[in-house]
Amino acid sequence: MISKNYKFAWLLLVLLPRYCAFVFPTASSPAIRCPTKIAFDPATSFDLDHVVALSHINAPSFVVSDVDQAKGASYFFSKFLDKETITSFITFLFLFAGLGVALTNYNIKLFKELSTPGDISVPDSLTDAPLISLPLTSPIPLPSLISVLSRIRTSDDLGDWGAYKKRITGKTSSPLTLEDSCLWILKEDFRENIRTSRKRAEWPKGEDGYYGGQAVYDKWSKWVRSSPSEIPDYVLDIVYSTWSGSSKISERPAVDKVLSKIFDSDGIFNEKEFEKAVFKGRALRFVGIGGFLGVQAVLFGVFIGPAFMEFFEL
């Protein structure tokens, strides 16, 4: 005997699939069957045999013919896929598809970079290195930061400032002339240049001695001199942002201005000015990201969204 607590569950389990399921028309089963009303008293208990007996009651049926199906399909196509709708869809794609794809790809890269900001994995050689926390950054290995700073004193240490301009002029079909003052270095070039730099590393020294302390210098000076190739992207990007902000391209005057504050004429490292530059650069980056997302929201709300509603008459 089935418990009263489960009588409705058993009834649905046995009767619902047999009498209320839609059966697609085939040669052997061309109908959608609907049950007749079955008298049932919930107050009385029943056993499984009684339920199975009920499931064999013959019920009247009606048939959805192929003609009815054809009419339904015709109605769908005439309602949603008429000539005007198709024309509006093609026009909308022509105007906004390229913009939509570009924004989508850029946003994917942007959020991926924000969620995993560069290569923050620590090389095996730095697993026991001391960490430093700079403004608006994650903690980074101090020796890797010092390795970058030890190879920079002037803007010339960043690499060939004319390389990017040569690449631009070389890609144009017609001669392109740029002023001599148009000198830039990309973030990717900066990374590569520092990692392959042959400049003798000079550990930055402040008024109180070596940056990071004498103990750090004694233990990590050899690594700083010999392992620039192991500097993570994230550390290089932090230094790069001090003069470029949120941009991936830096201009020489901006680099000279920042370096003149970080290192004085005697080469003394100013830790406070460096941290100020890091804070300003990282803040500008977040402001730039927020502004870009805001422009997208306004663009969609004022232009793309209303255009979509108008094209499809929603």
C-alpha positions in Angstrom: 0.0 0.0 0.0 1.4 3.4 -0.9 1.6 6.1 1.8 -0.9 8.9 1.5 2.0 11.4 1.6 3.2 10.2 -1.8 -0.2 9.4 -3.6 -0.1 12.5 -5.8 3.6 11.9 -6.8 2.8 8.4 -7.8 -0.3 9.5 -9.7 1.7 12.1 -11.7 4.5 9.6 -12.3 2.1 7.0 -13.9 -0.6 9.1 -15.5 1.1 12.3 -16.6 3.6 10.7 -19.1 0.8 8.6 -20.6 -2.0 11.1 -20.9 -0.4 14.6 -21.0 2.8 14.2 -23.0 3.0 15.5 -26.5 3.7 12.8 -29.1 5.1 14.2 -32.4 3.1 12.8 -35.3 4.6 9.7 -36.9 3.3 6.9 -39.0 2.7 4.8 -35.9 1.5 7.5 -33.6 -0.1 10.4 -35.5 -1.9 12.0 -32.6 -1.5 14.2 -29.6 -3.6 12.5 -26.9 -5.4 14.2 -24.1 -7.0 12.4 -21.2 -10.6 12.2 -20.2 -11.4 13.5 -16.7 -10.7 10.8 -14.1 -12.7 10.9 -10.9 -10.3 10.7 -7.9 -10.9 11.1 -4.2 -7.6 12.4 -2.5 -9.0 11.4 0.9 -9.0 7.7 0.1 -5.9 5.6 0.0 -5.0 3.6 -3.0 -2.5 1.1 -4.1 -0.2 0.9 -7.1 -2.4 -1.6 -8.9 -5.3 0.8 -8.8 -3.1 3.5 -10.4 -1.9 1.3 -13.1 -5.4 0.2 -13.9 -6.4 3.9 -14.3 -3.5 4.4 -16.7 -5.1 2.0 -19.2 -8.4 3.9 -19.6 -8.9 4.7 -23.3 -9.0 8.4 -23.9 -10.3 10.3 -26.9 -7.8 11.9 -29.1 -7.4 14.6 -31.7 -4.9 14.7 -34.5 -2.6 17.6 -35.5 -2.3 17.1 -39.2 0.6 18.0 -41.5 -1.6 20.9 -42.8 -2.0 22.3 -39.4 1.8 22.1 -38.8 2.4 23.8 -42.1 0.0 26.6 -41.2 1.8 27.1 -37.9 5.2 27.3 -39.5 3.8 29.7 -42.1 2.5 31.9 -39.3 5.8 32.0 -37.6 7.8 32.9 -40.7 5.2 35.6 -41.7 5.2 37.0 -38.2 8.9 37.1 -37.4 10.8 36.6 -40.6 9.0 38.9 -43.0 10.9 41.0 -45.5 10.9 44.1 -43.4 12.3 42.3 -40.4 15.1 40.7 -42.4 15.9 44.1 -44.0 16.1 45.7 -40.6 18.3 43.0 -39.2 20.8 43.2 -42.1 20.8 47.0 -41.8 21.5 46.8 -38.1 24.3 44.3 -38.6 25.8 46.5 -41.3 25.9 49.6 -39.0 26.8 48.0 -35.7 28.2 44.5 -36.1 31.8 45.7 -36.5 31.6 48.0 -33.5 30.0 45.3 -31.5 32.7 42.7 -32.3 35.5 45.2 -31.6 34.0 46.3 -28.3 33.3 42.7 -27.2 36.9 41.6 -27.9 38.4 44.6 -26.2 36.2 44.2 -23.1 37.1 40.5 -22.9 40.8 41.4 -22.9 40.2 44.2 -20.5 38.3 42.2 -17.8 40.8 39.3 -18.2 43.7 41.7 -17.6 41.9 43.2 -14.6 41.1 39.8 -13.1 44.7 38.5 -13.8 46.7 41.7 -14.1 49.7 40.5 -16.2 52.1 37.8 -15.3 52.1 37.9 -11.5 53.5 34.4 -11.2 56.7 34.3 -9.2 59.8 32.6 -10.7 61.3 29.7 -8.8 64.4 31.9 -8.1 62.2 34.4 -6.2 60.0 32.1 -4.1 61.7 33.2 -0.8 62.1 36.9 -1.9 60.7 39.7 0.3 57.6 41.3 -1.0 56.7 45.0 -1.3 53.3 46.6 -1.6 53.1 49.7 -3.7 50.0 52.0 -4.0 47.1 50.3 -5.9 49.1 47.2 -6.7 49.4 43.6 -5.5 52.4 42.7 -3.5 55.4 42.0 -5.7 58.9 40.5 -5.2 61.2 43.4 -4.2 64.3 42.1 -6.1 62.3 42.0 -9.3 61.3 45.7 -8.9 64.9 46.6 -8.0 66.1 44.8 -11.1 63.9 47.1 -13.3 64.9 50.3 -11.5 68.6 49.3 -11.5 68.6 49.4 -15.3 66.9 52.8 -15.7 68.5 56.2 -15.1 67.5 58.2 -18.2 65.0 57.8 -21.0 67.7 56.4 -23.2 67.8 53.3 -21.1 64.3 52.4 -22.1 65.4 51.4 -25.7 65.4 52.8 -29.2 62.9 55.6 -29.2 62.8 55.7 -33.0 62.0 52.0 -33.5 58.2 52.4 -33.3 58.2 55.3 -35.7 60.2 53.3 -38.1 57.7 50.5 -37.9 54.8 53.0 -38.6 56.5 54.6 -41.6 57.5 51.2 -43.0 53.9 49.9 -43.1 52.5 52.8 -45.2 52.2 52.5 -48.9 53.1 56.2 -49.4 56.0 58.1 -47.8 55.1 59.2 -44.3 57.1 61.9 -42.6 57.0 62.5 -38.8 58.8 65.2 -36.9 61.9 64.2 -35.0 60.1 65.0 -31.8 57.6 62.2 -32.4 59.3 59.5 -30.3 57.5 56.8 -28.5 58.1 53.4 -26.9 55.4 50.8 -26.6 54.8 48.8 -23.4 55.7 45.5 -25.2 59.0 47.0 -26.4 59.8 48.3 -22.9 59.3 44.8 -21.5 61.6 43.3 -24.1 64.2 46.0 -23.8 64.6 45.7 -20.0 64.7 41.9 -20.1 67.5 41.9 -22.7 69.3 45.0 -21.4 73.1 44.7 -21.2 73.3 47.8 -19.1 75.2 47.2 -15.9 72.7 47.1 -13.1 73.1 49.8 -10.5 71.1 49.1 -7.4 69.2 52.2 -6.5 70.5 54.0 -3.4 68.6 56.4 -1.2 69.9 58.8 1.4 69.7 55.9 3.9 71.5 53.4 1.8 70.4 50.7 -0.6 66.8 50.6 -1.5 65.2 47.7 0.4 68.0 47.6 3.0 71.5 46.2 3.3 70.3 42.7 4.0 68.3 42.5 0.8 71.2 43.9 -1.2 73.6 41.3 0.2 71.3 38.4 -0.6 69.8 39.5 -3.9 72.4 41.7 -5.6 73.7 38.8 -7.7 70.2 37.9 -8.9 69.5 41.5 -9.8 72.6 41.7 -11.9 72.1 38.4 -13.7 68.4 37.6 -14.1 66.5 40.4 -15.9 64.8 37.8 -18.1 62.9 36.5 -15.1 61.2 39.8 -14.3 57.4 39.3 -14.4 55.2 41.4 -16.7 53.3 42.9 -13.8 56.4 44.4 -12.2 57.5 45.9 -15.5 54.0 47.3 -16.1 54.0 49.0 -12.7 57.2 50.9 -13.5 55.9 51.7 -17.0 52.7 53.1 -15.7 54.6 55.8 -13.7 55.0 57.8 -16.8 52.3 56.4 -19.2 49.3 56.1 -16.9 46.7 54.0 -18.6 48.3 54.3 -22.1 50.3 51.5 -23.7 52.5 54.0 -25.5 54.8 56.5 -23.7 56.3 59.8 -24.9 59.8 60.8 -24.1 59.1 64.1 -22.3 56.8 62.3 -19.9 59.5 59.7 -19.1 62.1 62.4 -18.6 59.8 64.3 -16.2 59.1 61.3 -14.0 62.7 60.0 -14.0 64.0 63.5 -13.0 61.9 63.2 -9.8 62.7 59.6 -9.0 66.5 60.0 -9.5 68.2 63.3 -8.7 71.3 64.6 -10.6 73.5 62.5 -8.4 71.5 59.3 -9.0 70.0 59.2 -5.5 66.7 57.3 -5.5 63.7 59.1 -4.1 61.4 56.4 -2.7 58.5 58.7 -1.9 58.5 60.3 -5.3 58.5 56.8 -6.9 55.5 55.8 -4.8 53.7 59.0 -5.8 54.4 58.2 -9.5 53.1 54.7 -9.1 49.9 55.9 -7.4 49.3 58.5 -10.1 49.9 56.1 -12.9 47.7 53.3 -11.5 44.9 55.8 -10.6 45.0 57.1 -14.2 44.7 53.6 -15.5 41.6 52.9 -13.4 40.1 56.2 -14.3 40.7 55.5 -18.0 39.1 52.1 -17.7 36.0 53.6 -15.9 35.7 56.3 -18.5 35.9 53.8 -21.4 33.1 51.6 -19.8 31.1 54.8 -19.2 31.4 55.9 -22.8 30.2 52.4 -23.9 27.1 52.6 -21.6 26.2 56.1 -22.9 26.7 54.9 -26.5 24.4 52.0 -26.0 21.8 53.9 -24.1 21.7 56.9 -26.4 22.4 55.4 -29.8 22.7 51.6 -30.2 19.8 50.7 -27.9 17.2 53.1 -29.4 18.4 52.1 -32.9 17.8 48.5 -32.1 14.3 49.2 -30.8 13.5 51.3 -33.8 14.7 48.8 -36.4 12.8 45.9 -34.9 9.8 48.0 -33.8 10.0 46.7 -30.2 
